[in-house]
Structures are given as C-alpha cells and as structure tokens.
Amino acid sequence: RAFWARQGYEAFVRSFGFGIGAGSFRSSSLLTAILGSVGIIGSIAFVAQLGRVFMPMRRSTYASQGAMPVSVGAAASWTAIIMLIPASFSAASPDPGLLWGVICGAALALRQPMAVRRT
C-alpha cells in the first residue's frame, strides 16, 4: 500500500503540481489519486465541490429546519462526505463514483432556496 500511495505523490512532484491525468496510474487512496492525477488545480476544484455540497456554514447542515426537502438534502450532503471515508483509504482512481455524484446532485438540488427551485 505504501508503494501505491507513494506513486500518487511522485506523480504530483514529477509533474510539477499539474498531475499526470486521470486514469494514468493507480493509487491506494482517493487523496493521493486526486493529487497525482489532477494536481493542485483539480484538488482545489474537488475541495470546492465538497464545500458546495456540504455547505458547512449553513445551519441546516447540523440542525433540522423542518422542511422535508432541505432535511433530505442535508442528509444527502452528510452521505456524500461519509462515502469518501472508505474511498480515502482504498480508492485506486480519482473518481469517487457514479453513486457519489448522484448523492452530491441531490444534496445540491434539495438545499437550494425555494424561490430558486420553482423557477
């Protein structure tokens, strides 16, 4: 496992932080796979996606707001974060998967303000 994790770090260093391209190598962790594959720019984009899905500054993330869609969206955002825990130790590629993308989409759609959703 250390060999595979080191491959991601070496790919990052040898590409001067740009990454060598998604699917170009295998790693033992989602974090090193993202870093080695897509570099700094892709890693920042992934973290921005996590922030947009999880919305850590919103009250609805930690407490029920009563509205069903918002509560389900908050649950989906927690699910998206929790799905990354095993992947951060075992994923061989930088792609978290289709199910993760669907859950993220549900979290984003259901946590939008009602006025935005109706239009």
OpenMM code with the backbone's topology and positions (N, CA, C; nanometers):
from openmm import Vec3, app, unit

residues = "ARG ALA PHE TRP ALA ARG GLN GLY TYR GLU ALA PHE VAL ARG SER PHE GLY PHE GLY ILE GLY ALA GLY SER PHE ARG SER SER SER LEU LEU THR ALA ILE LEU GLY SER VAL GLY ILE ILE GLY SER ILE ALA PHE VAL ALA GLN LEU GLY ARG VAL PHE MET PRO MET ARG ARG SER THR TYR ALA SER GLN GLY ALA MET PRO VAL SER VAL GLY ALA ALA ALA SER TRP THR ALA ILE ILE MET LEU ILE PRO ALA SER PHE SER ALA ALA SER PRO ASP PRO GLY LEU LEU TRP GLY VAL ILE CYS GLY ALA ALA LEU ALA LEU ARG GLN PRO MET ALA VAL ARG ARG THR".split()
positions = [
    Vec3(0.0824, -0.1196, 0.0000),
    Vec3(0.0000, 0.0000, 0.0000),
    Vec3(0.0862, 0.1252, 0.0000),
    Vec3(0.1965, 0.1218, 0.0701),
    Vec3(0.2848, 0.2382, 0.0736),
    Vec3(0.3415, 0.2666, -0.0657),
    Vec3(0.3715, 0.1614, -0.1407),
    Vec3(0.4222, 0.1794, -0.2769),
    Vec3(0.3201, 0.2527, -0.3631),
    Vec3(0.1934, 0.2097, -0.3548),
    Vec3(0.0883, 0.2717, -0.4368),
    Vec3(0.0610, 0.4156, -0.3933),
    Vec3(0.0645, 0.4400, -0.2635),
    Vec3(0.0439, 0.5777, -0.2151),
    Vec3(0.1590, 0.6677, -0.2595),
    Vec3(0.2791, 0.6148, -0.2561),
    Vec3(0.3956, 0.6914, -0.2992),
    Vec3(0.3886, 0.7254, -0.4472),
    Vec3(0.3262, 0.6378, -0.5256),
    Vec3(0.3114, 0.6655, -0.6690),
    Vec3(0.2329, 0.7935, -0.6929),
    Vec3(0.1278, 0.8166, -0.6171),
    Vec3(0.0492, 0.9390, -0.6315),
    Vec3(0.1295, 1.0623, -0.5978),
    Vec3(0.2058, 1.0529, -0.4908),
    Vec3(0.2887, 1.1669, -0.4513),
    Vec3(0.3980, 1.1927, -0.5549),
    Vec3(0.4615, 1.0864, -0.6040),
    Vec3(0.5672, 1.1016, -0.7055),
    Vec3(0.5110, 1.1588, -0.8352),
    Vec3(0.3914, 1.1171, -0.8740),
    Vec3(0.3295, 1.1721, -0.9948),
    Vec3(0.3040, 1.3217, -0.9781),
    Vec3(0.2628, 1.3617, -0.8602),
    Vec3(0.2390, 1.5026, -0.8317),
    Vec3(0.3696, 1.5818, -0.8402),
    Vec3(0.4746, 1.5313, -0.7779),
    Vec3(0.6031, 1.6016, -0.7755),
    Vec3(0.6650, 1.6076, -0.9146),
    Vec3(0.6645, 1.4958, -0.9860),
    Vec3(0.7286, 1.4906, -1.1184),
    Vec3(0.6543, 1.5728, -1.2232),
    Vec3(0.5273, 1.5977, -1.2013),
    Vec3(0.4514, 1.6803, -1.2961),
    Vec3(0.4482, 1.8275, -1.2522),
    Vec3(0.5285, 1.8604, -1.1526),
    Vec3(0.5378, 1.9973, -1.1008),
    Vec3(0.4029, 2.0488, -1.0499),
    Vec3(0.3238, 1.9603, -0.9920),
    Vec3(0.1968, 2.0002, -0.9332),
    Vec3(0.0786, 2.0024, -1.0278),
    Vec3(0.1009, 1.9659, -1.1547),
    Vec3(-0.0094, 1.9665, -1.2512),
    Vec3(-0.0840, 1.8340, -1.2569),
    Vec3(-0.0237, 1.7252, -1.2144),
    Vec3(-0.0847, 1.5933, -1.2236),
    Vec3(-0.0580, 1.5314, -1.3596),
    Vec3(-0.0710, 1.4000, -1.3673),
    Vec3(-0.0375, 1.3305, -1.4921),
    Vec3(-0.1606, 1.2853, -1.5703),
    Vec3(-0.2785, 1.3205, -1.5237),
    Vec3(-0.4007, 1.2865, -1.5966),
    Vec3(-0.4791, 1.1770, -1.5276),
    Vec3(-0.6084, 1.1944, -1.5268),
    Vec3(-0.6959, 1.0965, -1.4616),
    Vec3(-0.6877, 0.9624, -1.5327),
    Vec3(-0.6712, 0.8568, -1.4553),
    Vec3(-0.6634, 0.7232, -1.5115),
    Vec3(-0.5248, 0.6824, -1.5576),
    Vec3(-0.4255, 0.7673, -1.5361),
    Vec3(-0.2902, 0.7370, -1.5825),
    Vec3(-0.2131, 0.6450, -1.4890),
    Vec3(-0.2579, 0.6325, -1.3673),
    Vec3(-0.1911, 0.5434, -1.2720),
    Vec3(-0.2922, 0.5015, -1.1664),
    Vec3(-0.2528, 0.4060, -1.0855),
    Vec3(-0.3373, 0.3599, -0.9758),
    Vec3(-0.2715, 0.3979, -0.8447),
    Vec3(-0.3528, 0.4224, -0.7470),
    Vec3(-0.3027, 0.4581, -0.6154),
    Vec3(-0.3784, 0.3767, -0.5111),
    Vec3(-0.3442, 0.3957, -0.3853),
    Vec3(-0.4139, 0.3222, -0.2793),
    Vec3(-0.5068, 0.4117, -0.1990),
    Vec3(-0.5232, 0.5341, -0.2423),
    Vec3(-0.6049, 0.6290, -0.1677),
    Vec3(-0.6651, 0.7309, -0.2633),
    Vec3(-0.7872, 0.7699, -0.2372),
    Vec3(-0.8518, 0.8719, -0.3192),
    Vec3(-0.7737, 1.0030, -0.3142),
    Vec3(-0.7218, 1.0360, -0.1989),
    Vec3(-0.6496, 1.1626, -0.1835),
    Vec3(-0.5227, 1.1663, -0.2685),
    Vec3(-0.4425, 1.0604, -0.2629),
    Vec3(-0.3206, 1.0591, -0.3441),
    Vec3(-0.3533, 1.0404, -0.4917),
    Vec3(-0.4616, 0.9712, -0.5221),
    Vec3(-0.5020, 0.9551, -0.6623),
    Vec3(-0.5438, 1.0897, -0.7219),
    Vec3(-0.6182, 1.1685, -0.6472),
    Vec3(-0.6591, 1.3007, -0.6954),
    Vec3(-0.5372, 1.3910, -0.7104),
    Vec3(-0.4523, 1.3917, -0.6106),
    Vec3(-0.3344, 1.4781, -0.6151),
    Vec3(-0.2421, 1.4420, -0.7310),
    Vec3(-0.2154, 1.3131, -0.7506),
    Vec3(-0.1265, 1.2711, -0.8585),
    Vec3(-0.1889, 1.2815, -0.9962),
    Vec3(-0.3194, 1.2671, -1.0047),
    Vec3(-0.3864, 1.2686, -1.1352),
    Vec3(-0.4179, 1.4085, -1.1850),
    Vec3(-0.4749, 1.4908, -1.0998),
    Vec3(-0.5210, 1.6226, -1.1452),
    Vec3(-0.4471, 1.7392, -1.0819),
    Vec3(-0.3514, 1.7123, -0.9940),
    Vec3(-0.2657, 1.8156, -0.9397),
    Vec3(-0.3369, 1.9142, -0.8489),
    Vec3(-0.2741, 2.0286, -0.8350),
    Vec3(-0.3253, 2.1334, -0.7453),
    Vec3(-0.4608, 2.1864, -0.7919),
    Vec3(-0.4722, 2.2152, -0.9206),
    Vec3(-0.5951, 2.2755, -0.9733),
    Vec3(-0.7137, 2.1814, -0.9534),
    Vec3(-0.6984, 2.0559, -0.9875),
    Vec3(-0.8059, 1.9592, -0.9698),
    Vec3(-0.8367, 1.9325, -0.8241),
    Vec3(-0.7338, 1.9338, -0.7390),
    Vec3(-0.7552, 1.9138, -0.5959),
    Vec3(-0.8343, 2.0292, -0.5367),
    Vec3(-0.8024, 2.1501, -0.5778),
    Vec3(-0.8778, 2.2674, -0.5306),
    Vec3(-1.0225, 2.2597, -0.5788),
    Vec3(-1.0429, 2.2174, -0.7029),
    Vec3(-1.1785, 2.2025, -0.7565),
    Vec3(-1.2570, 2.0964, -0.6790),
    Vec3(-1.1905, 1.9863, -0.6414),
    Vec3(-1.2576, 1.8809, -0.5653),
    Vec3(-1.2972, 1.9314, -0.4268),
    Vec3(-1.2083, 2.0040, -0.3609),
    Vec3(-1.2389, 2.0600, -0.2288),
    Vec3(-1.3516, 2.1635, -0.2400),
    Vec3(-1.3512, 2.2421, -0.3465),
    Vec3(-1.4599, 2.3389, -0.3679),
    Vec3(-1.5932, 2.2666, -0.3867),
    Vec3(-1.5921, 2.1554, -0.4588),
    Vec3(-1.7134, 2.0747, -0.4764),
    Vec3(-1.7624, 2.0226, -0.3418),
    Vec3(-1.6706, 1.9749, -0.2591),
    Vec3(-1.7090, 1.9266, -0.1263),
    Vec3(-1.7713, 2.0385, -0.0429),
    Vec3(-1.7118, 2.1564, -0.0486),
    Vec3(-1.7667, 2.2696, 0.0257),
    Vec3(-1.9041, 2.3090, -0.0235),
    Vec3(-1.9233, 2.3045, -0.1544),
    Vec3(-2.0536, 2.3409, -0.2117),
    Vec3(-2.1602, 2.2376, -0.1768),
    Vec3(-2.1231, 2.1111, -0.1751),
    Vec3(-2.2187, 2.0053, -0.1414),
    Vec3(-2.2490, 2.0054, 0.0079),
    Vec3(-2.1465, 2.0150, 0.0905),
    Vec3(-2.1645, 2.0032, 0.2355),
    Vec3(-2.2191, 2.1304, 0.2985),
    Vec3(-2.1848, 2.2459, 0.2441),
    Vec3(-2.2298, 2.3752, 0.2963),
    Vec3(-2.2104, 2.3837, 0.4484),
    Vec3(-2.0852, 2.3822, 0.4940),
    Vec3(-2.0598, 2.3746, 0.6385),
    Vec3(-2.1068, 2.4954, 0.7182),
    Vec3(-2.1299, 2.6073, 0.6549),
    Vec3(-2.1728, 2.7256, 0.7290),
    Vec3(-2.3248, 2.7374, 0.7414),
    Vec3(-2.3970, 2.6511, 0.6736),
    Vec3(-2.5433, 2.6567, 0.6831),
    Vec3(-2.5923, 2.5863, 0.8079),
    Vec3(-2.6909, 2.6440, 0.8688),
    Vec3(-2.7488, 2.5854, 0.9894),
    Vec3(-2.8164, 2.4518, 0.9587),
    Vec3(-2.8719, 2.4377, 0.8390),
    Vec3(-2.9419, 2.3144, 0.8029),
    Vec3(-2.8496, 2.1935, 0.7976),
    Vec3(-2.7193, 2.2145, 0.7924),
    Vec3(-2.6250, 2.1035, 0.7912),
    Vec3(-2.6227, 2.0313, 0.9251),
    Vec3(-2.6454, 2.1039, 1.0328),
    Vec3(-2.6307, 2.0469, 1.1662),
    Vec3(-2.7608, 2.0359, 1.2448),
    Vec3(-2.8653, 2.1087, 1.2039),
    Vec3(-2.9922, 2.1062, 1.2759),
    Vec3(-3.1072, 2.0982, 1.1762),
    Vec3(-3.2109, 2.0264, 1.2130),
    Vec3(-3.3274, 2.0119, 1.1254),
    Vec3(-3.3973, 2.1462, 1.1081),
    Vec3(-3.4348, 2.1754, 0.9852),
    Vec3(-3.5038, 2.3010, 0.9546),
    Vec3(-3.6539, 2.2807, 0.9381),
    Vec3(-3.7004, 2.1589, 0.9498),
    Vec3(-3.8429, 2.1320, 0.9397),
    Vec3(-3.8901, 2.1023, 0.7988),
    Vec3(-3.8378, 2.1706, 0.6994),
    Vec3(-3.8783, 2.1474, 0.5608),
    Vec3(-3.8171, 2.0161, 0.5115),
    Vec3(-3.9013, 1.9296, 0.4577),
    Vec3(-3.8560, 1.7971, 0.4160),
    Vec3(-3.7461, 1.8011, 0.3095),
    Vec3(-3.7602, 1.8785, 0.2014),
    Vec3(-3.6533, 1.8764, 0.1007),
    Vec3(-3.5175, 1.9223, 0.1550),
    Vec3(-3.5192, 2.0232, 0.2407),
    Vec3(-3.3942, 2.0740, 0.2965),
    Vec3(-3.3311, 1.9693, 0.3886),
    Vec3(-3.4124, 1.9003, 0.4673),
    Vec3(-3.3616, 1.7967, 0.5565),
    Vec3(-3.3045, 1.6787, 0.4789),
    Vec3(-3.3719, 1.6392, 0.3730),
    Vec3(-3.3221, 1.5294, 0.2896),
    Vec3(-3.1935, 1.5720, 0.2191),
    Vec3(-3.1873, 1.6972, 0.1747),
    Vec3(-3.0657, 1.7493, 0.1131),
    Vec3(-2.9484, 1.7517, 0.2101),
    Vec3(-2.9747, 1.7881, 0.3349),
    Vec3(-2.8694, 1.7875, 0.4366),
    Vec3(-2.8219, 1.6448, 0.4634),
    Vec3(-2.9162, 1.5508, 0.4681),
    Vec3(-2.8784, 1.4099, 0.4859),
    Vec3(-2.7950, 1.3610, 0.3681),
    Vec3(-2.8302, 1.4033, 0.2482),
    Vec3(-2.7524, 1.3651, 0.1304),
    Vec3(-2.6119, 1.4241, 0.1357),
    Vec3(-2.5991, 1.5456, 0.1873),
    Vec3(-2.4654, 1.6053, 0.1963),
    Vec3(-2.3792, 1.5305, 0.2976),
    Vec3(-2.4368, 1.4889, 0.4091),
    Vec3(-2.3622, 1.4073, 0.5051),
    Vec3(-2.3253, 1.2725, 0.4433),
    Vec3(-2.4168, 1.2157, 0.3655),
    Vec3(-2.3898, 1.0881, 0.2998),
    Vec3(-2.2731, 1.1009, 0.2026),
    Vec3(-2.2693, 1.2094, 0.1268),
    Vec3(-2.1600, 1.2309, 0.0308),
    Vec3(-2.0256, 1.2396, 0.1025),
    Vec3(-2.0221, 1.3067, 0.2159),
    Vec3(-1.8972, 1.3175, 0.2919),
    Vec3(-1.8582, 1.1825, 0.3495),
    Vec3(-1.9536, 1.1110, 0.4059),
    Vec3(-1.9246, 0.9813, 0.4681),
    Vec3(-1.8817, 0.8786, 0.3639),
    Vec3(-1.9341, 0.8886, 0.2424),
    Vec3(-1.8936, 0.7955, 0.1363),
    Vec3(-1.7461, 0.8113, 0.1005),
    Vec3(-1.6881, 0.9253, 0.1272),
    Vec3(-1.5475, 0.9487, 0.0949),
    Vec3(-1.4517, 0.8869, 0.1968),
    Vec3(-1.5003, 0.8529, 0.3150),
    Vec3(-1.4120, 0.7981, 0.4185),
    Vec3(-1.3485, 0.6658, 0.3743),
    Vec3(-1.4254, 0.5647, 0.3344),
    Vec3(-1.3579, 0.4422, 0.2892),
    Vec3(-1.2777, 0.4619, 0.1616),
    Vec3(-1.3254, 0.5506, 0.0740),
    Vec3(-1.2534, 0.5759, -0.0512),
    Vec3(-1.1186, 0.6406, -0.0254),
    Vec3(-1.1091, 0.7187, 0.0814),
    Vec3(-0.9813, 0.7836, 0.1097),
    Vec3(-0.8753, 0.6841, 0.1537),
    Vec3(-0.9155, 0.5619, 0.1859),
    Vec3(-0.8195, 0.4577, 0.2228),
    Vec3(-0.8053, 0.3485, 0.1180),
    Vec3(-0.8981, 0.3429, 0.0209),
    Vec3(-0.8944, 0.2269, -0.0680),
    Vec3(-0.9169, 0.2549, -0.2162),
    Vec3(-0.9577, 0.3738, -0.2546),
    Vec3(-0.9876, 0.4003, -0.3956),
    Vec3(-0.8596, 0.4038, -0.4783),
    Vec3(-0.8637, 0.3393, -0.5925),
    Vec3(-0.7454, 0.3324, -0.6789),
    Vec3(-0.7427, 0.4440, -0.7822),
    Vec3(-0.8559, 0.5095, -0.8034),
    Vec3(-0.8629, 0.6146, -0.9052),
    Vec3(-0.9169, 0.7434, -0.8428),
    Vec3(-0.9043, 0.8557, -0.9141),
    Vec3(-0.9522, 0.9827, -0.8586),
    Vec3(-1.1033, 1.0026, -0.8701),
    Vec3(-1.1746, 0.9064, -0.9255),
    Vec3(-1.3191, 0.9170, -0.9444),
    Vec3(-1.3917, 0.8556, -0.8254),
    Vec3(-1.4674, 0.9352, -0.7481),
    Vec3(-1.5399, 0.8791, -0.6342),
    Vec3(-1.6571, 0.7888, -0.6745),
    Vec3(-1.7008, 0.7956, -0.7976),
    Vec3(-1.8047, 0.7049, -0.8441),
    Vec3(-1.9363, 0.7715, -0.8788),
    Vec3(-2.0180, 0.6988, -0.9536),
    Vec3(-2.1471, 0.7481, -1.0003),
    Vec3(-2.2430, 0.7735, -0.8848),
    Vec3(-2.2504, 0.6828, -0.7910),
    Vec3(-2.3424, 0.6989, -0.6787),
    Vec3(-2.3074, 0.8243, -0.5980),
    Vec3(-2.1788, 0.8508, -0.5801),
    Vec3(-2.1360, 0.9714, -0.5096),
    Vec3(-2.1820, 1.0960, -0.5854),
    Vec3(-2.1711, 1.0934, -0.7159),
    Vec3(-2.2162, 1.2064, -0.7968),
    Vec3(-2.3660, 1.2288, -0.7873),
    Vec3(-2.4428, 1.1218, -0.7841),
    Vec3(-2.5882, 1.1327, -0.7718),
    Vec3(-2.6257, 1.1903, -0.6351),
    Vec3(-2.5599, 1.1420, -0.5309),
    Vec3(-2.5864, 1.1923, -0.3956),
    Vec3(-2.5508, 1.3408, -0.3858),
    Vec3(-2.4378, 1.3796, -0.4456),
    Vec3(-2.3984, 1.5212, -0.4457),
    Vec3(-2.5021, 1.6055, -0.5202),
    Vec3(-2.5506, 1.5566, -0.6319),
    Vec3(-2.6525, 1.6280, -0.7077),
    Vec3(-2.7804, 1.6458, -0.6281),
    Vec3(-2.8202, 1.5416, -0.5563),
    Vec3(-2.9397, 1.5512, -0.4717),
    Vec3(-2.9196, 1.6537, -0.3606),
    Vec3(-2.8014, 1.6531, -0.3001),
    Vec3(-2.7734, 1.7490, -0.1933),
    Vec3(-2.7774, 1.8919, -0.2463),
    Vec3(-2.7198, 1.9136, -0.3620),
    Vec3(-2.7197, 2.0485, -0.4203),
    Vec3(-2.8597, 2.0936, -0.4591),
    Vec3(-2.9365, 2.0047, -0.5189),
    Vec3(-3.0698, 2.0421, -0.5664),
    Vec3(-3.1676, 2.0652, -0.4519),
    Vec3(-3.1631, 1.9808, -0.3510),
    Vec3(-3.2617, 1.9890, -0.2439),
    Vec3(-3.2326, 2.0984, -0.1419),
    Vec3(-3.1114, 2.1500, -0.1402),
    Vec3(-3.0782, 2.2537, -0.0431),
    Vec3(-3.0839, 2.3936, -0.1025),
    Vec3(-3.1317, 2.4054, -0.2251),
    Vec3(-3.1480, 2.5381, -0.2861),
    Vec3(-3.2683, 2.6074, -0.2226),
    Vec3(-3.2676, 2.7398, -0.2150),
    Vec3(-3.3852, 2.8113, -0.1642),
    Vec3(-3.5080, 2.7810, -0.2502),
    Vec3(-3.6260, 2.7836, -0.1923),
    Vec3(-3.7497, 2.7507, -0.2636),
    Vec3(-3.7701, 2.8401, -0.3859),
    Vec3(-3.7380, 2.9669, -0.3748),
    Vec3(-3.7584, 3.0592, -0.4870),
    Vec3(-3.6736, 3.0185, -0.6078),
    Vec3(-3.5543, 2.9689, -0.5828),
    Vec3(-3.4670, 2.9259, -0.6923),
    Vec3(-3.5187, 2.7965, -0.7537),
    Vec3(-3.5696, 2.7051, -0.6704),
    Vec3(-3.6168, 2.5764, -0.7179),
    Vec3(-3.7424, 2.5870, -0.8032),
    Vec3(-3.8272, 2.6834, -0.7775),
    Vec3(-3.9536, 2.6962, -0.8513),
    Vec3(-3.9346, 2.7520, -0.9906),
    Vec3(-3.8281, 2.8262, -1.0138),
    Vec3(-3.8092, 2.8883, -1.1452),
    Vec3(-3.7361, 2.7964, -1.2400),
] * unit.nanometer
topology = app.Topology()
chain = topology.addChain("A")
for resn in residues:
    res = topology.addResidue(resn, chain)
    for name in ("N", "CA", "C"):
        topology.addAtom(name, app.Element.getBySymbol(name[0]), res)
